[in-house]
Amino acid sequence: MSETSILPPVADRRPISRTHHGDTFQDAYEWLRAKEDPEVIAHLEAENAYTEARTAHLSDLRERLFQEVRSRVLETDLSVPTRRGDWWYYGRTAEGAQYGIQCRTAVVDDSWTPPVLEAGAPVPGEQVLLDANVEAEGHEFFSMGAFDLSDDGTRMLWSVDVEGSELYTVHVRDLTTGERFDEVIENTGQAFFTPDGRSIVYSTRDEAWRPDTLWLHRMGTPVAEDVKLFHEPDERFWLGAGISRSKKYLVIGLGSKITSEELLVDLADPTAAPQVVWPRRDGVEYSVDHAVVDGEDRLLILHNDGALDFELVSVAASDPQGPRRVLLPHTPGRRLLDVDCFRDFATVEYRTEGMPHAALLDYRTGALDVIEFDEPLYEAYFSGNAEWHAPFLRMGYTSFVTPSTVLDLELATGEKHVRKRTQVLGGYDPADYGQRRDWATAPDGTRVPVSLVWKKSFGEPGAAARPVHLYGYGSYEHSIDPGFSTMRLSMMDRGVIFAVAHVRGGGEMGRHWYEDGKGLNKRNTFTDFIAVGRHLVESGVTTPERMVAEGGSAGGLLMGAVANLAPELFAGILAGVPFVDALTSILDPSLPLTVVEWDEWGDPLHDAEVYAYMKSYSPYENIRSDGKYPRILAMTSLNDTRVLYVEPAKWVSALRHAGAEDVIMRCEMSAGHGGVSGRYNAWRERAFEIAWMLDVLGLAG
């Protein structure tokens, strides 16, 4: 039997009416939402069987791709140690093991230069803290959440999710004896120790999966006696918390998509009433960190009050609503992203012209010392700096062609010490690959940045039409920055050009870039992506028959919209955990996370204009009657709590009913929003996706 003769599963059409603002929509597949219904599970399993049958000819290619990534990865490896107190902490991986192992070794001679650890070699004085492979035994899915240690290094907590629901169970271990404490805290989000290690701060979620309550658990007491530190009743706001690097404050952050508020608790009494820094005001976002300048407690506040791309000010911690000293004034086009305080300076991350930058800020003068790098496209960021004061500052660096790199910036000299660059086996040479920035023009004249990456031996992009893998996202002000991918090499080594469309709705070009691609401007996200695709065709880089598009989650909405608007532009579309039934979800406040999303998409439940606008682009409501679609692969997970499996399940059924000829869906039955757990499982899942894309591009041989 040929693959084309295999018939897809057909979901029954059981129309129900949905009426809002005088408009009625007949939804034939809403019954697929009943996750516990055996008929629904049987349908999903039938979809999986159909997809496996339709892709059976790719099984050998999938295995080759899996082995290719294995051949490039140093499977037994160690991370660069990070100093915290009197210990160096690091992770290790072992060949054949799905998950990482957390370890430490004692600091010798008070050195701040991390010890050089050799893969596969024993580490003197190593103490294994947590072997996730042991913890994962007996579970089809396993995900680590929190991992924290007391400041004195005697206690460790970690949390796990074994379903994909993103609800975690906290465990605690005594590192002096190796014994577990009796404390087990279930259904948590965040979790971390107070600095003295005597208490655990953790968050819990409401029925809509929104983190809304913060608790304090004192070690050795029943969980039932835990103290409620704070509760956020407004369904638009998420709650998060952390300890300032100075160890003086517990910082509670509350945020919707467009408004935030932060509160401080002096850790001298963690149960004291939290103090508001700036009262919340609609449309004003800010974040706070603690610094000590000339002996005075100051708060550095990054905010957008009258400053679209944000401004940095300093206020007295004793009077945060008092006089402000401007440290970094608002500069249009310089989007300030993050400020992190240390004893003598602050780190600053910001973005200009679509590129991220990292710098050091002098508290007293406000001078910004930008850390320079040579590549035209790269990402540099601060990471792994646990201490309030140290002679080195840990940074991460990568580009589309440079593997992930860990370096230490020596503060006294400004010298960059490369501690480790991820080793890519098999003779990888960055010089064999090229990267550049192009610009496409959107229908309204806006210039849209496009990143291109390719293997040079196949020629420069545009010299001849080549296969292209075009990726996009475009929501939540999330930027797709330059980053290296080992698995991407399998496509580029077959001649595929990888391209990123930095469309509006993301944050690449500043806050206005986000504002112009959300709410009632959302269509710009879709037309930008189409403009990039057409630019690649018109500039001779590729042809529609040789271009495949990919996006996931909100980027899956982008894929669904593009499939409706310009199906002729792509040979195939890969939609990962796709938000393709957006209007149905955002209309229902009982669904997980819906209310908090209204600031991003608008509120179609109460606003007729938003309803009409969302209905005009939501992929499920706008499936073409002519059935003219490229090949489509939808990937989803049964236990995803962010984008429910039902969205792609309904979409795929509706596409087929409209006459789309080559639409398949794969539903992982033991996974969450991020897909399967375990690195080997993740490699196999990505090999499945890449094999499908190569088949679409005619490169599956």
C-alpha positions as CSV (number, residue, x, y, z in Angstrom):
1,M,0.0,0.0,0.0
2,S,1.4,3.4,-1.0
3,E,1.6,6.3,1.5
4,T,-0.8,8.3,-0.5
5,S,-3.5,5.6,-0.3
6,I,-3.4,5.7,3.6
7,L,-6.5,7.5,4.7
8,P,-6.3,10.1,7.6
9,P,-8.5,9.8,10.7
10,V,-11.7,11.7,10.3
11,A,-13.1,13.4,13.4
12,D,-16.9,13.6,13.6
13,R,-18.4,17.0,12.9
14,R,-20.6,17.8,15.9
15,P,-21.3,21.5,15.5
16,I,-22.0,23.7,18.5
17,S,-22.9,27.4,18.3
18,R,-20.8,30.1,19.9
19,T,-22.3,33.6,19.8
20,H,-20.5,36.8,20.9
21,H,-21.3,40.4,20.0
22,G,-24.1,39.3,17.6
23,D,-21.8,36.9,15.7
24,T,-22.4,33.2,15.7
25,F,-19.7,30.7,14.8
26,Q,-20.4,27.0,14.3
27,D,-17.6,25.0,15.8
28,A,-17.6,21.4,14.5
29,Y,-14.7,20.0,16.5
30,E,-14.9,21.5,20.0
31,W,-15.8,18.1,21.3
32,L,-12.1,17.2,21.0
33,R,-11.5,19.3,24.1
34,A,-12.7,16.5,26.4
35,K,-9.2,15.2,27.3
36,E,-10.4,12.4,29.5
37,D,-12.9,11.0,26.9
38,P,-11.6,7.7,25.6
39,E,-13.0,8.7,22.1
40,V,-10.7,11.7,22.1
41,I,-7.7,9.8,23.2
42,A,-8.4,7.2,20.5
43,H,-8.6,9.9,17.9
44,L,-5.2,11.4,19.0
45,E,-3.7,7.9,18.9
46,A,-5.1,7.5,15.4
47,E,-3.5,10.8,14.3
48,N,-0.2,9.5,15.6
49,A,-0.5,6.2,13.8
50,Y,-1.5,8.1,10.5
51,T,1.5,10.4,10.9
52,E,3.9,7.5,11.5
53,A,2.6,5.7,8.4
54,R,2.8,8.9,6.3
55,T,6.4,9.4,7.4
56,A,7.6,5.8,7.5
57,H,9.8,6.4,4.5
58,L,11.8,8.8,6.6
59,S,12.6,6.4,9.4
60,D,16.2,5.8,8.1
61,L,16.8,9.5,7.7
62,R,15.5,10.2,11.2
63,E,18.0,7.7,12.5
64,R,20.8,9.2,10.5
65,L,19.9,12.7,11.8
66,F,19.8,11.4,15.4
67,Q,23.2,9.8,14.9
68,E,24.6,13.0,13.3
69,V,23.8,15.1,16.4
70,R,25.2,12.4,18.6
71,S,28.4,12.4,16.6
72,R,28.8,16.1,17.1
73,V,28.0,16.3,20.8
74,L,30.5,15.5,23.5
75,E,28.1,13.3,25.4
76,T,30.2,13.0,28.5
77,D,30.9,16.6,29.5
78,L,31.1,19.1,32.3
79,S,30.0,22.7,32.6
80,V,32.3,25.5,33.8
81,P,32.2,25.7,37.6
82,T,30.5,28.6,39.2
83,R,31.7,29.8,42.6
84,R,29.1,30.2,45.4
85,G,30.6,30.6,48.9
86,D,33.2,28.0,49.5
87,W,32.2,25.7,46.7
88,W,32.5,25.4,43.0
89,Y,29.2,24.2,41.5
90,Y,28.9,22.5,38.1
91,G,26.9,20.1,36.0
92,R,28.0,17.0,34.2
93,T,26.5,14.8,31.5
94,A,27.3,11.1,30.8
95,E,27.1,9.3,27.6
96,G,23.8,7.4,27.4
97,A,22.2,9.4,30.2
98,Q,19.1,11.4,29.4
99,Y,19.6,14.0,32.2
100,G,22.2,16.0,33.9
101,I,24.0,15.5,37.2
102,Q,24.6,18.4,39.6
103,C,27.9,18.3,41.5
104,R,30.3,20.5,43.5
105,T,33.9,20.6,44.7
106,A,35.4,22.7,47.4
107,V,37.3,26.0,46.7
108,V,41.0,25.7,47.2
109,D,43.1,28.6,48.4
110,D,40.2,31.0,48.0
111,S,40.8,31.0,44.2
112,W,38.4,32.8,41.9
113,T,39.7,31.1,38.8
114,P,37.5,28.1,38.1
115,P,39.2,24.7,38.1
116,V,39.7,23.2,34.7
117,L,37.6,20.0,34.6
118,E,38.3,17.3,32.0
119,A,35.4,15.3,30.5
120,G,35.5,11.7,31.7
121,A,38.2,12.4,34.3
122,P,37.5,12.2,38.0
123,V,37.2,15.5,39.8
124,P,39.1,15.7,43.1
125,G,36.8,16.1,46.0
126,E,33.6,15.8,43.9
127,Q,30.3,15.6,45.7
128,V,27.3,14.5,43.6
129,L,24.4,16.6,44.7
130,L,21.6,15.4,42.4
131,D,21.5,12.8,39.7
132,A,18.4,13.6,37.7
133,N,18.6,10.2,35.9
134,V,18.0,8.5,39.3
135,E,15.2,10.9,40.1
136,A,13.6,10.2,36.7
137,E,13.5,6.4,37.0
138,G,10.1,5.0,36.5
139,H,8.7,8.2,34.8
140,E,7.9,8.6,31.1
141,F,8.3,12.4,31.6
142,F,10.6,14.3,33.9
143,S,11.4,17.9,34.3
144,M,13.4,19.8,36.8
145,G,12.0,23.0,38.1
146,A,13.8,24.7,41.1
147,F,17.3,24.0,42.2
148,D,18.8,26.0,45.1
149,L,21.2,25.8,48.0
150,S,21.5,27.5,51.3
151,D,24.2,30.1,51.5
152,D,26.2,27.9,53.9
153,G,26.1,25.0,51.4
154,T,24.5,22.6,53.9
155,R,21.0,22.3,52.3
156,M,19.7,21.7,48.8
157,L,16.2,21.9,47.4
158,W,15.0,20.8,44.0
159,S,11.5,20.4,42.4
160,V,10.3,18.0,39.7
161,D,7.3,17.6,37.4
162,V,6.6,14.1,36.1
163,E,3.6,14.9,33.9
164,G,4.4,18.1,31.9
165,S,1.8,20.1,33.8
166,E,4.4,22.6,35.2
167,L,3.3,21.9,38.7
168,Y,6.4,20.9,40.7
169,T,7.0,18.9,43.9
170,V,9.8,20.3,46.2
171,H,12.2,18.0,47.9
172,V,15.0,19.0,50.4
173,R,18.3,17.2,51.2
174,D,20.9,17.7,54.0
175,L,24.2,17.9,52.2
176,T,26.2,17.1,55.2
177,T,24.5,13.7,55.7
178,G,23.0,13.0,52.3
179,E,19.6,12.4,53.9
180,R,16.4,13.8,52.6
181,F,14.3,16.0,54.9
182,D,10.7,15.1,55.5
183,E,9.5,18.3,53.8
184,V,7.7,17.6,50.6
185,I,5.8,20.6,49.1
186,E,3.5,19.8,46.2
187,N,2.0,21.8,43.4
188,T,4.5,24.6,43.4
189,G,5.9,27.0,40.9
190,Q,9.0,28.8,42.1
191,A,10.9,27.6,45.2
192,F,14.1,28.9,46.9
193,F,15.8,29.2,50.3
194,T,16.0,32.3,52.4
195,P,19.7,33.1,52.8
196,D,20.0,31.4,56.1
197,G,18.6,28.1,54.7
198,R,16.0,27.9,57.5
199,S,13.0,28.6,55.3
200,I,11.7,28.0,51.8
201,V,9.9,30.6,49.8
202,Y,7.6,29.1,47.1
203,S,4.7,30.0,44.9
204,T,1.5,28.2,44.0
205,R,-1.0,28.6,41.1
206,D,-4.7,29.3,40.9
207,E,-7.1,27.1,38.9
208,A,-6.2,29.0,35.7
209,W,-2.5,28.0,36.2
210,R,-1.6,31.6,37.2
211,P,1.1,31.9,39.9
212,D,-0.8,34.0,42.4
213,T,0.3,33.2,46.0
214,L,3.7,33.3,47.8
215,W,4.4,31.2,50.9
216,L,7.0,30.7,53.6
217,H,7.8,27.3,54.8
218,R,10.0,27.0,57.9
219,M,12.1,23.9,57.9
220,G,11.0,21.3,60.3
221,T,7.3,22.4,60.5
222,P,4.2,21.0,58.8
223,V,3.4,22.3,55.4
224,A,-0.1,23.0,56.6
225,E,1.4,25.7,58.9
226,D,3.2,27.6,56.1
227,V,2.8,31.3,56.2
228,K,1.1,33.1,53.3
229,L,3.4,36.0,52.4
230,F,1.4,37.5,49.6
231,H,-1.6,36.9,47.4
232,E,-2.4,38.6,44.1
233,P,-6.2,38.6,43.4
234,D,-6.1,40.3,40.0
235,E,-6.4,37.6,37.4
236,R,-4.3,39.7,34.9
237,F,-1.2,39.6,37.1
238,W,1.4,36.9,37.5
239,L,3.5,36.6,40.7
240,G,7.2,36.0,40.9
241,A,9.8,36.4,43.6
242,G,13.5,36.3,44.3
243,I,16.3,37.3,46.7
244,S,18.4,40.4,45.9
245,R,22.0,39.6,45.3
246,S,22.8,41.8,48.3
247,K,20.7,39.3,50.4
248,K,18.9,42.2,52.0
249,Y,15.5,41.9,50.4
250,L,12.9,39.4,49.2
251,V,11.6,41.0,46.0
252,I,8.0,40.2,45.0
253,G,7.2,41.0,41.4
254,L,3.7,41.3,40.0
255,G,3.1,41.7,36.3
256,S,0.6,41.7,33.5
257,K,1.6,42.1,29.9
258,I,1.7,45.9,30.2
259,T,1.7,46.8,34.0
260,S,3.9,45.8,36.9
261,E,4.4,46.4,40.6
262,E,7.2,45.3,42.9
263,L,7.2,44.9,46.7
264,L,10.1,44.5,49.1
265,V,10.4,42.5,52.3
266,D,13.4,43.1,54.5
267,L,14.8,39.6,55.1
268,A,15.5,40.5,58.8
269,D,11.9,39.5,59.1
270,P,10.6,37.6,56.0
271,T,7.1,37.5,57.4
272,A,6.8,41.3,57.6
273,A,4.2,43.1,55.4
274,P,5.7,43.7,51.9
275,Q,6.3,47.3,51.1
276,V,5.3,48.6,47.6
277,V,8.0,50.3,45.7
278,W,5.8,52.2,43.2
279,P,2.1,51.6,43.2
280,R,0.9,50.0,40.0
281,R,-0.4,52.2,37.2
282,D,-1.9,50.8,34.0
283,G,0.7,50.7,31.3
284,V,3.7,51.4,33.5
285,E,6.2,48.6,33.8
286,Y,9.2,48.6,36.1
287,S,11.7,46.3,37.8
288,V,13.8,46.9,41.0
289,D,17.2,45.9,42.3
290,H,19.1,46.9,45.4
291,A,22.5,48.7,45.5
292,V,24.6,50.2,48.2
293,V,26.2,53.5,47.0
294,D,28.5,55.4,49.3
295,G,27.0,53.5,52.2
296,E,23.4,54.3,51.4
297,D,20.8,51.7,50.4
298,R,19.5,52.7,46.9
299,L,17.0,51.1,44.6
300,L,17.8,51.0,40.8
301,I,14.5,51.1,39.0
302,L,14.2,50.4,35.3
303,H,10.8,51.8,34.1
304,N,8.8,53.0,31.1
305,D,6.8,55.8,32.7
306,G,7.0,58.3,29.9
307,A,9.9,56.4,28.4
308,L,8.9,54.0,25.7
309,D,12.3,52.2,25.5
310,F,12.8,52.5,29.3
311,E,14.8,54.7,31.6
312,L,17.0,53.8,34.6
313,V,16.7,55.8,37.8
314,S,18.1,55.6,41.4
315,V,16.0,56.3,44.5
316,A,16.5,56.0,48.2
317,A,15.4,52.6,49.5
318,S,14.0,54.4,52.5
319,D,11.8,56.6,50.2
320,P,11.3,54.9,46.9
321,Q,8.6,57.2,45.8
322,G,10.7,60.2,46.5
323,P,13.3,62.1,44.4
324,R,14.7,60.2,41.4
325,R,18.2,60.4,40.0
326,V,18.4,59.5,36.3
327,L,21.3,57.2,35.6
328,L,20.4,56.2,32.0
329,P,17.9,58.5,30.3
330,H,15.4,57.3,27.9
331,T,17.0,57.2,24.4
332,P,14.6,56.3,21.6
333,G,15.9,53.2,19.8
334,R,17.9,52.0,22.8
335,R,15.7,49.5,24.5
336,L,16.9,48.9,28.1
337,L,16.2,45.3,29.0
338,D,17.8,44.4,32.3
339,V,19.8,45.8,35.2
340,D,21.5,43.7,37.8
341,C,23.3,45.1,40.9
342,F,26.6,44.1,42.3
343,R,28.6,45.7,45.1
344,D,30.6,48.3,43.0
345,F,28.6,48.4,39.7
346,A,25.6,47.2,37.8
347,T,25.3,45.2,34.7
348,V,23.1,46.5,31.9
349,E,21.7,44.6,28.9
350,Y,20.0,46.6,26.2
351,R,19.2,46.4,22.5
352,T,19.8,48.7,19.5
353,E,19.2,48.2,15.8
354,G,18.1,44.6,16.4
355,M,21.2,43.6,18.3
356,P,21.7,42.8,22.0
357,H,24.5,44.5,24.0
358,A,26.0,44.1,27.4
359,A,27.6,46.8,29.5
360,L,28.8,47.8,33.0
361,L,27.3,50.9,34.8
362,D,29.2,53.1,37.2
363,Y,26.8,53.9,40.1
364,R,28.3,57.3,40.8
365,T,28.9,58.7,37.3
366,G,26.3,56.8,35.3
367,A,29.0,56.0,32.7
368,L,28.2,52.9,30.6
369,D,31.2,50.7,29.6
370,V,30.0,48.6,26.6
371,I,31.6,45.2,26.2
372,E,32.6,44.8,22.6
373,F,32.7,41.7,20.4
374,D,33.9,41.1,16.9
375,E,31.1,39.2,15.1
376,P,28.4,41.2,13.2
377,L,25.6,39.1,14.6
378,Y,26.0,37.7,18.2
379,E,24.4,37.5,21.6
380,A,26.3,38.3,24.8
381,Y,24.7,38.2,28.3
382,F,25.6,38.0,32.0
383,S,24.9,34.6,33.7
384,G,26.0,32.6,36.6
385,N,27.0,35.4,39.0
386,A,25.9,34.4,42.4
387,E,28.2,36.6,44.5
388,W,27.7,40.2,45.5
389,H,31.4,40.9,44.9
390,A,34.0,39.0,42.9
391,P,37.0,39.8,40.7
392,F,35.4,38.2,37.7
393,L,32.1,38.6,36.0
394,R,30.7,35.5,34.2
395,M,29.2,35.9,30.7
396,G,27.7,33.8,28.0
397,Y,28.4,34.4,24.3
398,T,27.2,32.8,21.1
399,S,26.3,33.5,17.4
400,F,24.7,31.7,14.6
401,V,28.1,30.1,13.8
402,T,30.0,30.3,17.2
403,P,29.0,27.6,19.7
404,S,27.9,28.6,23.1
405,T,30.9,30.1,25.0
406,V,31.5,30.8,28.7
407,L,33.9,33.6,29.5
408,D,34.9,35.5,32.6
409,L,35.4,39.3,32.4
410,E,38.3,40.3,34.6
411,L,37.0,43.5,36.2
412,A,40.4,45.0,37.0
413,T,41.7,44.8,33.5
414,G,38.7,44.3,31.2
415,E,40.3,41.2,29.8
416,K,38.0,38.4,28.6
417,H,39.0,34.9,29.7
418,V,37.4,32.2,27.6
419,R,36.7,29.4,30.1
420,K,35.0,27.0,27.6
421,R,33.5,26.9,24.2
422,T,31.0,24.0,23.5
423,Q,33.0,21.4,21.6
424,V,31.4,20.4,18.3
425,L,32.9,17.1,17.2
426,G,33.4,16.0,13.7
427,G,35.7,18.8,12.5
428,Y,33.3,21.7,12.8
429,D,34.9,25.0,11.7
430,P,32.9,28.2,12.1
431,A,34.8,29.6,9.1
432,D,32.9,27.2,6.9
433,Y,29.7,29.0,7.6
434,G,28.5,32.5,6.9
435,Q,25.9,34.8,8.6
436,R,24.5,38.2,7.6
437,R,21.6,40.6,8.2
438,D,19.2,41.4,5.4
439,W,16.2,43.7,5.3
440,A,12.8,43.1,3.8
441,T,10.1,45.7,3.2
442,A,6.7,45.2,4.7
443,P,3.5,46.4,2.9
444,D,3.4,49.5,5.0
445,G,7.0,50.4,4.2
446,T,8.5,49.1,7.4
447,R,12.0,47.6,7.1
448,V,12.0,44.1,8.7
449,P,15.4,42.5,9.7
450,V,16.2,39.1,8.4
451,S,19.1,36.9,9.6
452,L,20.7,34.4,7.2
453,V,23.0,31.6,8.0
454,W,24.5,29.2,5.5
455,K,27.4,26.8,4.6
456,K,29.8,28.7,2.4
457,S,30.6,25.8,0.1
458,F,27.1,25.9,-1.4
459,G,27.6,29.6,-2.4
460,E,26.4,32.9,-1.1
461,P,22.7,33.4,-0.6
462,G,21.2,34.9,-3.8
463,A,23.9,33.5,-6.1
464,A,21.5,30.7,-7.0
465,A,18.1,29.6,-5.6
466,R,18.7,27.4,-2.5
467,P,16.4,25.6,-0.1
468,V,15.5,27.8,2.9
469,H,14.2,27.1,6.4
470,L,12.5,30.3,7.5
471,Y,11.7,30.7,11.3
472,G,9.5,33.2,13.0
473,Y,7.9,34.0,16.3
474,G,6.7,37.6,16.8
475,S,4.9,37.9,20.2
476,Y,5.4,39.0,23.8
477,E,8.4,41.3,22.8
478,H,10.4,38.1,22.6
479,S,13.5,38.5,20.4
480,I,15.0,35.7,18.3
481,D,18.7,36.5,18.9
482,P,21.7,34.9,17.2
483,G,22.3,31.4,18.7
484,F,24.1,28.3,17.7
485,S,22.4,25.0,17.0
486,T,24.1,21.7,16.6
487,M,21.1,20.1,15.0
488,R,20.8,23.0,12.5
489,L,24.1,21.8,11.0
490,S,22.4,18.8,9.6
491,M,20.2,21.0,7.4
492,M,22.9,23.5,6.5
493,D,25.3,20.7,5.6
494,R,22.7,19.6,3.0
495,G,22.6,23.0,1.5
496,V,19.7,24.6,3.4
497,I,19.9,28.3,4.3
498,F,18.5,29.0,7.8
499,A,16.7,32.4,8.0
500,V,15.0,34.2,10.9
501,A,12.3,36.7,10.2
502,H,12.5,39.3,13.0
503,V,8.9,40.3,12.7
504,R,6.9,42.9,14.6
505,G,5.4,41.6,17.9
506,G,8.9,40.6,18.9
507,G,11.4,43.0,20.6
508,E,14.3,43.1,18.2
509,M,13.9,46.8,17.2
510,G,12.7,48.3,20.5
511,R,9.4,48.6,22.3
512,H,7.6,50.1,19.3
513,W,8.4,46.9,17.4
514,Y,6.4,45.0,20.0
515,E,3.6,47.5,20.2
516,D,3.2,47.4,16.4
517,G,2.7,43.7,16.4
518,K,0.2,43.1,19.2
519,G,-3.5,43.7,20.0
520,L,-5.1,45.5,17.1
521,N,-1.8,45.6,15.2
522,K,-1.3,41.8,15.2
523,R,-1.7,41.4,11.5
524,N,1.7,43.2,11.1
525,T,3.3,40.1,12.5
526,F,1.8,37.9,9.7
527,T,2.4,40.4,6.8
528,D,6.0,41.0,8.0
529,F,6.7,37.3,7.8
530,I,5.1,37.0,4.3
531,A,7.2,40.1,3.2
532,V,10.4,38.3,4.4
533,G,9.4,35.2,2.5
534,R,8.8,37.2,-0.7
535,H,12.0,39.1,-0.2
536,L,13.9,35.8,-0.1
537,V,12.2,34.8,-3.4
538,E,12.6,38.1,-5.2
539,S,16.2,38.4,-4.2
540,G,17.0,35.0,-5.7
541,V,17.8,33.3,-2.4
542,T,15.1,30.7,-2.9
543,T,11.8,29.8,-4.6
544,P,8.4,29.0,-3.0
545,E,8.9,25.3,-3.9
546,R,12.2,25.3,-1.9
547,M,11.1,27.1,1.3
548,V,9.7,25.7,4.5
549,A,8.4,27.8,7.4
550,E,8.5,27.0,11.1
551,G,7.2,28.6,14.3
552,G,6.1,27.4,17.7
553,S,3.5,28.4,20.3
554,A,2.6,32.0,19.5
555,G,4.8,31.4,16.5
556,G,2.5,28.6,15.6
557,L,-0.3,31.1,15.4
558,L,2.0,32.9,12.9
559,M,2.3,29.7,10.9
560,G,-1.5,29.2,10.9
561,A,-2.2,32.7,9.8
562,V,0.5,32.6,7.1
563,A,-0.9,29.3,5.8
564,N,-4.2,31.0,5.2
565,L,-2.8,34.3,3.8
566,A,0.0,33.1,1.5
567,P,-0.1,29.3,1.1
568,E,1.5,29.6,-2.3
569,L,4.7,31.0,-0.8
570,F,5.8,27.9,1.1
571,A,6.3,24.2,0.2
572,G,5.7,23.2,3.9
573,I,4.8,24.6,7.3
574,L,5.9,23.2,10.6
575,A,3.7,24.4,13.5
576,G,4.9,23.5,17.0
577,V,2.4,23.5,19.9
578,P,0.5,26.0,17.7
579,F,-1.9,28.6,19.1
580,V,-4.2,28.2,16.1
581,D,-7.5,28.4,17.9
582,A,-6.7,31.7,19.5
583,L,-10.1,33.3,19.5
584,T,-11.8,30.3,21.2
585,S,-9.2,30.3,23.9
586,I,-9.0,34.0,24.6
587,L,-12.9,34.1,24.8
588,D,-12.9,31.6,27.7
589,P,-11.6,33.1,31.0
590,S,-11.9,29.6,32.6
591,L,-9.1,28.3,30.5
592,P,-5.5,28.3,31.8
593,L,-3.8,31.7,31.4
594,T,-6.6,33.3,29.3
595,V,-7.2,36.4,31.4
596,V,-3.5,37.3,31.7
597,E,-3.3,37.1,27.8
598,W,-5.9,39.9,27.3
599,D,-3.2,42.5,27.5
600,E,-1.3,40.8,24.6
601,W,-4.2,40.0,22.3
602,G,-7.0,42.2,23.5
603,D,-10.2,41.1,25.3
604,P,-12.6,39.7,22.7
605,L,-15.1,38.7,25.4
606,H,-16.0,42.2,26.3
607,D,-14.8,44.2,23.3
608,A,-16.6,43.8,19.9
609,E,-13.8,45.4,18.0
610,V,-11.2,43.0,19.4
611,Y,-13.5,40.1,18.7
612,A,-14.0,41.1,15.1
613,Y,-10.2,41.7,14.6
614,M,-9.2,38.4,16.2
615,K,-11.8,36.5,14.2
616,S,-10.4,38.0,11.1
617,Y,-7.0,36.4,11.6
618,S,-7.4,33.4,14.0
619,P,-6.3,30.4,11.8
620,Y,-9.1,28.1,12.8
621,E,-11.9,30.5,11.9
622,N,-10.2,31.4,8.6
623,I,-9.4,28.1,6.9
624,R,-9.6,28.5,3.1
625,S,-12.5,26.9,1.4
626,D,-10.4,26.0,-1.6
627,G,-8.2,23.7,0.4
628,K,-5.0,25.1,-1.2
629,Y,-2.4,24.6,1.5
630,P,1.3,23.6,1.6
631,R,2.2,20.4,3.4
632,I,1.7,20.9,7.1
633,L,3.1,19.2,10.2
634,A,1.6,20.1,13.6
635,M,3.4,19.0,16.8
636,T,1.6,19.1,20.1
637,S,1.6,17.5,23.6
638,L,-1.3,16.0,25.5
639,N,-0.3,17.7,28.9
640,D,0.5,21.1,27.5
641,T,-1.1,23.7,29.9
642,R,-0.1,26.7,27.8
643,V,-1.4,25.8,24.3
644,L,-3.9,22.9,24.7
645,Y,-3.6,19.9,22.4
646,V,-7.1,20.6,21.3
647,E,-6.1,23.6,19.2
648,P,-4.0,21.8,16.7
649,A,-6.3,18.8,16.8
650,K,-9.3,20.9,15.8
651,W,-7.2,22.8,13.2
652,V,-5.9,19.7,11.5
653,S,-9.4,18.2,11.3
654,A,-10.8,21.4,9.8
655,L,-8.0,21.7,7.3
656,R,-8.6,18.2,6.0
657,H,-12.3,18.8,5.8
658,A,-11.6,21.9,3.7
659,G,-9.6,19.8,1.3
660,A,-6.0,20.3,2.5
661,E,-4.2,17.2,1.0
662,D,-1.1,16.7,3.2
663,V,-1.7,17.6,6.8
664,I,-0.4,15.5,9.7
665,M,-0.2,15.9,13.4
666,R,1.9,14.3,16.1
667,C,0.7,14.4,19.7
668,E,3.2,13.4,22.4
669,M,1.1,11.6,25.0
670,S,3.6,12.2,27.9
671,A,4.9,15.7,27.5
672,G,4.2,19.4,28.1
673,H,4.6,22.7,26.3
674,G,8.3,22.1,25.8
675,G,7.9,18.7,24.3
676,V,9.4,15.4,25.4
677,S,11.9,15.3,28.3
678,G,15.5,14.0,28.2
679,R,18.1,15.1,25.7
680,Y,18.1,11.9,23.6
681,N,14.3,12.0,23.4
682,A,14.5,15.7,22.4
683,W,17.1,14.9,19.8
684,R,14.8,12.2,18.3
685,E,11.8,14.5,18.3
686,R,13.8,17.2,16.5
687,A,15.2,14.6,14.1
688,F,11.6,13.7,13.2
689,E,10.9,17.4,12.5
690,I,14.0,18.0,10.5
691,A,13.5,14.8,8.4
692,W,10.0,16.1,7.5
693,M,11.4,19.5,6.5
694,L,14.1,17.9,4.4
695,D,11.5,15.7,2.7
696,V,9.4,18.8,1.9
697,L,12.6,20.4,0.5
698,G,13.4,17.4,-1.7
699,L,16.5,16.6,0.4
700,A,15.4,13.4,2.1
701,G,17.6,11.1,0.0
